[in-house]
Amino acid sequence: MKSISSKKLNGNILIPGDKSISHRLIILSSIAIGKSNIKGILKSDDIIKTIEAMQNFGASIEFSNPYNCSIKGVGLGGLAEPKSALDFGNSGTSARLIMGLSASHPITTLFVGDTSLSMRPMDRVLKSLVNFGSNYSLRKDNYLPAILKGSDNPIPFSFELKEPSAQIKSAVLLGALNTPGVTKVRDKYNTRDHTERLLGLYGANINITKKRSVKEITIKGVNELKGIDVSVPGDPSSALFPIIAALICKDSDITVRNVLINPTRDGAYRVLKDMGANISLLNHRIMAAEEVYDIRVKSSNLKGISIPKKFSPTMIDDYPILAIAASMAKGKTYFKGINELRFKESDRFRGILNLLEKSGVRVESKKDEIIIHGKCELKKGGIEIETNLDHRMAMSALVMGLVSKKEVKIDNYETIKTSFPSFYKVMLKIGAKLSKK
């Protein structure tokens, strides 16, 4: 696939359902009592892996159309032992959250993934789950495949996050659901809180307090969850691709509907406003216990800023596309405290540097910092980017092509289906010049 210079992006578009929330709704509905009806779910490659895993545990999941499904759960403690390995493809979220869920059930599960996922560390999640009384084994280098033997008699414990990972936090919270007694998690990093919000909707015995900058989440386990009817808001990370395209392509004016704006996920939007972006939040409402808006975006003259480390947990998935915005801004933009990017679907730290350098953008890097020297002018283009099976790097490269003199190609369009299967159609609808040829 390739993209070429584009102007006047216009239109009213709907972004697919949020990936993080879709994962969690499938998991929680699958262990609830009764039926859950979910509208607007994201049916991407990653989500399909979560669906397949929960079906292997015994849940009944049926789709009436590509966006709506009903799930009949097995109840807490009702997970059946899978008869074969669970293949999570490229989905680290699926694998890590389901590790947490299965850690407090008396079953043995084999976790496998594709080449990319098998290069991502899993020990930092699994070693936290040992506190429940579970046991695991990994390859010598701490990567998949993994064998997890869940606890016969799970033990509650108190846990403090040592790194800003919502996946580790959520894994422990999911394990706590089937653990008698009280499990506590302390989060000083303000990581994304979708799991906590949704647990409240399902009727979990959960309590959340905040003292200064530390949030403490308490779960009293073995309290049955009840099925719910829910609609999924649009994914704010996916929305950033057309939004930033509109900001940097001249004479553009688009509206993106039903976008989740969560204070643990809105860092990129706050950063864009600080850079001078013309972004308006309209039509506020609540969906799936989350704040939701329509977002209107107009072409803007952006300026470089310094983005401190404390923003990182609220926008860790969004640095690749923000790098494209920064390359079109006036002056320097500093991405600080972003070492976590090295452990995503690919080494995004290196991926950002590669994309910008090939595009003719001056860029510097330190141990956990990238400095982008932006200029409000078209980039050179005429390049092909290796995506390394990373959907966000692929989409970021294509947005770069919209402000390049010559085309920008990517080596693998299929990887975009991981999170945004309708990306091509959505971008064409607003007038972006993309081609699959």
C-alpha positions in Angstrom: 0.0 0.0 0.0 1.1 3.6 -0.6 0.0 7.2 0.1 0.7 10.4 -1.7 0.4 14.2 -1.0 -3.2 15.1 -0.1 -5.1 18.3 0.7 -8.6 19.3 1.8 -9.5 16.3 3.9 -13.2 16.7 4.7 -16.0 14.6 6.1 -17.8 13.0 9.0 -16.5 9.6 10.1 -17.0 6.9 12.6 -14.0 5.2 14.2 -14.1 1.4 15.1 -14.7 0.4 18.7 -12.0 0.9 21.3 -9.5 -2.1 21.2 -8.7 -2.0 25.0 -12.4 -2.0 26.0 -13.3 -4.6 23.4 -10.8 -7.0 24.9 -12.0 -6.5 28.4 -15.7 -6.7 27.5 -15.2 -10.1 25.9 -13.2 -11.4 28.8 -15.6 -10.2 31.5 -18.7 -11.2 29.6 -17.3 -14.7 29.2 -17.0 -15.2 33.0 -20.2 -13.5 33.9 -23.5 -15.2 34.7 -26.2 -14.7 32.0 -26.0 -13.1 28.6 -24.2 -9.9 27.6 -25.0 -7.9 24.5 -22.2 -5.8 23.1 -22.8 -3.2 20.3 -20.0 -1.6 18.3 -17.3 -4.0 19.2 -14.0 -4.0 17.3 -13.7 -7.2 15.3 -10.0 -6.9 14.5 -7.4 -9.6 14.3 -6.3 -8.9 18.0 -9.9 -9.1 19.2 -10.6 -12.3 17.3 -7.7 -13.9 19.3 -9.4 -12.9 22.6 -12.7 -14.3 21.3 -11.1 -17.6 20.3 -9.4 -17.9 23.6 -12.6 -17.3 25.6 -14.4 -19.8 23.4 -11.7 -22.4 24.2 -12.5 -21.7 27.9 -16.1 -22.6 27.3 -17.9 -19.2 26.6 -20.5 -19.0 23.9 -19.9 -16.0 21.6 -22.2 -15.2 18.7 -22.2 -12.3 16.2 -25.4 -11.0 14.7 -23.3 -8.7 12.4 -19.6 -7.7 12.3 -20.2 -5.1 15.1 -22.6 -6.7 17.5 -22.3 -9.8 19.6 -23.9 -11.7 22.4 -21.9 -13.7 25.0 -23.1 -16.3 27.4 -20.6 -16.6 30.2 -19.4 -19.6 32.2 -19.3 -17.9 35.6 -16.4 -17.3 38.0 -14.4 -20.5 38.4 -16.0 -22.0 35.3 -13.1 -21.9 32.9 -12.6 -25.2 31.1 -9.1 -26.3 30.5 -8.2 -25.6 26.8 -7.6 -28.8 24.8 -4.9 -27.2 22.7 -2.6 -24.3 22.8 -4.1 -20.8 22.7 -2.6 -18.9 19.8 -2.7 -15.1 20.4 -1.2 -14.1 17.1 0.2 -10.5 17.5 -2.0 -9.6 20.5 0.0 -8.9 23.7 -3.1 -7.6 25.4 -5.0 -10.8 24.9 -2.2 -13.0 26.1 -1.3 -10.9 29.2 -4.9 -10.3 30.4 -5.9 -13.9 29.9 -2.7 -15.1 31.8 -4.1 -13.1 34.7 -7.6 -14.6 34.4 -6.3 -18.2 34.2 -3.8 -17.8 37.0 -6.5 -18.2 39.7 -8.2 -21.2 38.0 -7.1 -24.9 38.5 -6.2 -25.3 34.8 -3.0 -25.6 32.7 -2.8 -23.4 29.6 -0.2 -23.2 26.8 0.2 -19.7 25.4 1.8 -19.2 21.9 1.9 -16.3 19.4 3.3 -15.1 16.1 7.0 -14.1 15.5 6.4 -10.5 16.7 4.6 -11.5 19.9 7.2 -14.2 20.6 9.8 -11.4 20.8 7.9 -9.5 23.6 8.7 -10.1 27.3 6.1 -12.1 29.3 8.0 -12.7 32.5 7.1 -9.3 34.0 3.4 -10.3 33.9 3.8 -13.9 34.9 6.1 -13.3 37.9 3.4 -11.0 39.3 0.8 -13.8 39.0 2.9 -16.3 41.0 1.5 -14.5 44.1 -1.8 -16.2 43.5 0.0 -19.6 43.8 0.3 -20.2 40.1 3.4 -21.6 38.3 4.8 -20.9 34.9 7.6 -21.7 32.5 8.9 -19.7 29.5 11.7 -20.0 27.0 15.1 -19.3 28.5 14.9 -15.7 27.2 11.5 -15.1 28.9 9.4 -15.1 25.8 6.5 -17.3 24.5 5.7 -20.1 24.3 4.5 -20.1 28.0 2.9 -22.8 30.1 0.8 -21.5 33.0 -0.5 -23.8 35.7 -3.2 -21.9 37.6 -3.6 -22.1 41.3 -5.8 -24.8 42.9 -6.3 -22.5 45.9 -5.6 -18.9 44.9 -4.2 -16.6 47.5 -5.1 -12.9 47.8 -2.2 -10.4 48.1 -1.2 -6.8 47.9 0.7 -5.7 44.8 2.4 -2.4 43.8 3.1 -1.7 40.1 6.8 -1.4 39.5 6.4 0.0 36.0 3.6 1.8 34.1 1.8 -1.2 32.6 -2.0 -1.4 32.6 -1.6 -4.9 31.3 0.1 -6.1 34.4 -2.4 -4.3 36.6 -5.3 -5.7 34.7 -3.9 -9.2 34.8 -3.7 -9.1 38.6 -7.2 -7.6 38.9 -8.7 -10.4 36.6 -6.9 -13.0 38.7 -8.3 -11.5 41.9 -11.9 -12.1 40.7 -11.7 -15.8 41.4 -9.5 -15.5 44.5 -11.2 -15.6 48.0 -10.4 -12.6 50.2 -9.2 -9.2 49.3 -6.5 -8.4 46.7 -5.1 -4.9 46.5 -3.2 -3.2 43.7 -1.4 0.1 44.1 -0.9 2.2 40.9 1.3 5.3 41.1 1.6 5.6 37.3 -2.0 6.6 36.4 -2.2 3.7 33.9 -5.3 3.2 31.8 -8.3 2.3 34.0 -10.8 0.6 31.7 -10.6 -2.7 33.7 -11.7 -1.0 36.9 -14.5 1.0 35.2 -15.9 -2.1 33.5 -15.7 -4.3 36.6 -18.1 -1.8 38.3 -20.6 -2.3 35.5 -20.5 -6.1 35.9 -21.1 -5.8 39.6 -17.7 -6.8 40.9 -16.9 -6.1 44.6 -14.4 -3.4 43.8 -13.3 -0.3 45.7 -11.0 2.5 44.4 -9.4 5.2 46.5 -6.7 7.7 45.7 -4.2 9.2 48.1 -2.1 11.9 46.6 -0.8 10.4 43.3 -1.3 6.7 44.2 -4.5 4.9 43.4 -5.4 1.8 45.4 -7.8 -0.8 43.9 -9.3 -3.4 46.2 -11.2 -6.4 44.9 -13.0 -8.9 47.1 -13.0 -12.1 45.1 -15.5 -14.8 44.2 -18.3 -12.3 43.7 -20.3 -13.3 40.7 -20.4 -10.9 37.7 -23.7 -10.3 35.9 -24.1 -10.0 32.1 -24.7 -6.4 30.8 -25.9 -4.6 27.7 -23.3 -2.1 26.5 -22.0 -0.1 23.5 -18.3 0.4 22.8 -17.0 3.9 22.2 -14.6 4.7 19.4 -10.9 4.0 19.9 -9.0 7.3 20.6 -5.7 5.9 19.4 -7.2 4.9 16.0 -8.9 8.3 15.8 -5.6 10.0 15.9 -4.6 8.8 12.4 -7.3 10.8 10.6 -7.2 13.6 13.1 -3.5 14.2 12.7 -3.8 13.8 8.9 -6.4 16.6 9.0 -4.2 18.8 11.2 -1.2 18.6 8.8 -2.9 18.5 5.4 -3.9 22.0 4.2 -7.5 23.2 4.2 -8.9 20.2 6.1 -12.0 20.0 8.3 -13.2 16.7 9.6 -15.5 15.4 12.4 -14.8 12.1 14.1 -17.8 10.7 16.0 -18.1 8.6 19.2 -14.5 9.0 20.4 -13.5 7.8 23.9 -11.7 10.6 25.9 -10.4 8.9 29.1 -8.0 10.8 31.4 -5.6 7.8 31.4 -5.6 7.8 27.6 -6.0 11.4 26.4 -2.4 12.5 26.7 -2.0 12.8 22.9 -5.0 15.1 22.7 -3.7 17.4 25.4 -0.3 17.4 23.7 -1.8 18.3 20.3 -3.7 21.2 22.0 -0.4 22.5 23.5 1.1 22.3 20.0 -1.6 24.6 18.7 -4.1 22.1 17.2 -7.6 23.3 16.3 -9.5 20.5 18.0 -13.0 20.9 19.5 -14.8 18.3 21.7 -18.5 18.2 21.1 -21.7 16.3 22.1 -20.5 14.8 25.4 -22.1 11.5 26.6 -21.4 8.4 28.6 -20.8 4.9 27.0 -19.4 1.8 28.8 -18.7 4.0 31.9 -16.5 6.3 29.7 -16.6 9.9 28.6 -17.3 10.1 24.9 -17.3 13.0 22.4 -17.5 13.9 18.7 -14.2 15.6 17.7 -14.0 18.4 15.1 -10.5 19.0 13.6 -9.2 21.7 11.3 -5.8 22.2 9.6 -3.5 23.9 12.1 0.0 25.5 12.3 1.6 23.3 14.9 4.6 24.2 17.1 7.2 22.0 18.7 6.9 21.4 22.5 8.6 19.3 25.2 6.5 16.3 26.3 7.5 15.2 29.8 7.9 11.6 30.9 4.8 11.8 33.1 2.6 11.9 29.9 4.0 8.6 28.7 1.5 6.2 30.3 -1.5 8.2 28.9 -0.2 8.1 25.3 2.2 5.2 25.0 0.5 3.8 21.8 0.4 7.3 20.2 4.0 8.3 19.8 4.4 7.0 16.3 1.6 9.1 14.8 2.6 12.1 17.1 6.0 11.9 15.6 4.4 12.7 12.2 2.7 15.7 13.7 5.9 16.8 15.3 7.8 16.5 12.0 5.4 19.1 10.5 5.5 21.5 13.5 7.7 24.6 13.8 10.6 24.0 16.0 11.8 21.0 18.2 9.6 18.5 19.9 11.0 16.4 22.7 9.6 12.9 23.5 10.9 12.2 27.0 10.8 9.0 29.0 9.7 6.7 26.2 11.9 3.6 26.7 8.7 1.5 27.0 8.3 2.0 23.2 11.1 -0.6 22.7 8.8 -3.3 24.0 5.6 -2.8 21.9 4.6 -4.8 18.8 8.0 -3.8 17.4 10.8 -1.6 18.7 8.8 1.6 18.1 11.6 3.8 19.4 13.8 2.6 16.5 10.9 2.5 14.2 10.1 6.2 14.7 13.8 7.2 14.1 13.9 5.1 10.9 10.6 6.6 9.5 11.7 10.1 10.2 15.2 9.7 9.0 14.1 8.1 5.7 11.6 11.0 5.2 14.4 13.6 5.5 13.5 14.8 9.0 16.3 15.7 11.3 16.0 13.6 14.5 18.2 13.0 17.6 17.9 10.2 20.2 19.2 9.5 23.7 18.6 6.5 26.0 14.8 7.2 26.5 14.3 10.4 24.5 13.7 11.4 20.9 14.1 15.0 19.6 12.4 15.9 16.4 13.4 19.0 14.4 10.1 19.9 12.7 9.5 22.0 9.6 6.2 23.1 8.1 7.0 21.8 4.7 6.4 18.7 2.6 8.7 15.7 3.3 10.7 14.1 0.5 9.0 10.7 0.4 9.9 8.2 -2.3 10.5 5.6 0.4 9.3 2.2 1.5 8.9 1.4 5.2 9.3 -2.0 6.8 6.4 -2.3 9.3 7.8 -5.2 11.3 4.3 -6.4 11.8 3.4 -3.2 13.6 0.0 -1.7 12.8 0.7 1.7 14.3 4.0 2.2 12.5 2.3 1.1 9.2 -0.5 3.7 9.6 1.9 6.4 10.7 4.0 5.9 7.6 0.9 6.2 5.4 0.0 9.5 7.1 3.5 10.7 6.5 2.9 10.0 2.8 0.0 12.5 2.8 2.5 15.3 3.4 5.3 14.0 1.2 6.4 15.1 -2.3 6.7 11.5 -3.4 4.8 8.4 -2.4 5.4 6.5 0.8 5.0 2.7 0.6 4.6 0.1 3.4 5.6 -3.5 3.0 2.6 -5.0 4.8 -0.9 -3.6 4.8 -2.4 -6.7 6.5 -0.9 -5.8 9.8 -3.3 -2.8 10.1 -6.2 -5.2 10.6 -4.7 -5.8 14.1 -6.5 -2.6 15.3 -8.1 -0.6 12.5 -9.5 -2.9 9.8 -11.5 -0.1 8.2 -8.5 2.3 8.0 -8.3 2.3 4.2 -12.0 3.0 3.8 -12.1 5.7 6.5 -9.1 7.6 5.1 -10.5 7.4 1.5 -13.8 8.8 2.8 -12.2 12.0 4.0 -10.2 12.4 0.8 -6.8 11.0 1.6 -4.9 9.6 -1.4 -4.1 6.0 -0.6 -3.7 3.1 -3.0 -3.4 -0.6 -2.5 -1.6 -1.0 -5.8 
